[in-house]
Amino acid sequence: MNRSWILGLILLLLLVLPGCKKNAEPAGTLFVSGRIDGDTVDISPKTAGKIQEITVREGATVEAGQVLIRLTSPQDEAQREAQKANVINAERKLVEATAAAPARVSSAEANLAVSRAELVRWQAELKQAELDAKRYPPLVTTGAAAAQTADQYQTRAKVAQASVDASRKQVAAAEAALRQAKAQTEQIASAKADLQSNRADLDRYAANVSDLTITAPIAGTILTRSAEPGRVIQAGQTILTMVDMHKLYLRGFIPEGEIGKVKVGQKAQVFLDSNPKEAIPAEVIRIDPEAMFTPENIYFKEDRVKQVVGIKVLLLGAYGYAKPGMPADGRIQIGKP
């Protein structure tokens, strides 16, 4: 009686235990478990300002280039407007220098030519007057010429000498005027440099104002919103965080002894806990360069002391219903065992 009961119990165990055994992984695959994750992008301003408007909330889907945040900064806006006036003033000075300089040079050159011609004429007059002044005194002595005539030539020579001296001064003045006019021509280069500098400052101030409007750097989904309108924000301070939902991946860990079987580019399948029967095509895109102890969020302490290597398995589908933070399992195709 007892023997029959024991045999029956053994038979019952043989029937029940196979059904309780966990399904083994298919040959040529490696199991990995983890969570869905994605590379996030923090949205922050390049310059400080007061938040005027945030156009999106958590969960919103946005396109690249879409306006997300508008800030105000009266200081930056005032600097831009003041610099616009500086640019206009620099442009006016350049126009004046460009228009006036050639005319001044031409006028100075003409004046110098006239002064030199006048000097040459008076030098010729002086030469003739000096010859006459020397020739008439002997004639007066012999009675061949009147003394009054000799005095007139002496006076003419003195006048010619004075005119030569005056002409030389006029030539010197004309040469100085020409040098000054040419120097003013060089001011054109200075005016151009000044205008270029002012335009560069305007571009910088305008860029600061433009940076007050913040757009989405990528297409994706807003994960967090860390500030509200009315708050003064500093440069680099995160306001929104977003992720590209088309580039989500399974972040999992492989035991150190198994990592040699895994290679970047291997095909895989990912199964979400929310829909465990649907296989999402995937691909191994990263293997961490160093091993680590199992993360602390593993439930059993004895498992947390094991050395593991982190991997990323990129999802090639499931757009729209795979979300960061979802638990998921993966099956990597590693080839023949």
C-alpha positions, 0 to 999 in steps of 0.5 A: 500500500505504501509502496504504491502510494510512493510510486504514484507520487513519483509519477505525479512529480515527473508530470508536473516538474517539466511544466514548472521549468522555465522555458530555455532560450532558443539555441544561438541567442542570449537573454538580457533584461533591462529598461527602455532608455534614450539619450536625453537632450537638455534644453537651456538658454545661451543667455540669461533672461526671464521666461515669457512663454513655454509652448509645450508640456511633458509628453508633447511631440515636437519637430526640430526647429519648433519654438519651445521657449521665449525669454525676455532680456531688456538689457540685451534688447537695449544693447542691440538698439544702441549698437544699431545707432552706432553702426549707422553713425559709422556708415555715415562717417565712411561715406563722408570720408570716401566722398570727400577724400578724393576731391580734397586730394584733387583740389590740393594737387591743383593748388600746388600746381598753380603755386609752383607755376606762379613761383616759376614765373616770379623766378623768371621775373626776378632773374630779368629784373636783377640783370636790368638792375645791374645793367643800368647803373653804368649807363647812368654814369656815362649819361646814356640813361636816366637815374630814374630809370635805373631806380625803377629797375632796382625797385622791380628787382626788389618786388620780384624777389619779394614775389619769389619769396611769397610764391615759395611760401605758397608752394610750401603751404600747398604741399602741406595741404596735399599731404594732409589731404592724402592723410585723410584718404588713409582715414577711409581704412580707419573708417572701414575698420570702425564700421566692421567693428561696430557691425561685429558688435551688432551681430553679437548683440543681435545673436543674444536677442535671437538666443532668447527664442529657443527652438528644439534641436531635434525632433522628439518628445518632452520628458520634463519641464523644470521651470514656468513663465515668469522665472528668471533663468541663467545661461545653461540652466535646464528648462526642458528635457527631451528625447528622440523617441525614434532612437530608444534602446534597451539598456541591459547588463550581460554577465562578464563571462558571456560578454565575449559572445556579444558584438556591436551590430548583432541582431536582436529582439526586444519584448516589452512587459506591456506586450511580451508576445510582440518581438520588436526588431533591434540591434546591438549598438554599444558595449561598455568598455569596462565591467561593473558590479550589477546595479543596485536596483537589482532586487537580490543582494547576491546578484548585485555582487556579480560583474556585468557589462552594460550594453545598448540594444537599439529598437528598430520599431515600436515607435510610439508605444515604447517609452523610457523607463519601461521594463523590457527583455531582449534576445540577442542573436549570437549565432551557433552555441 
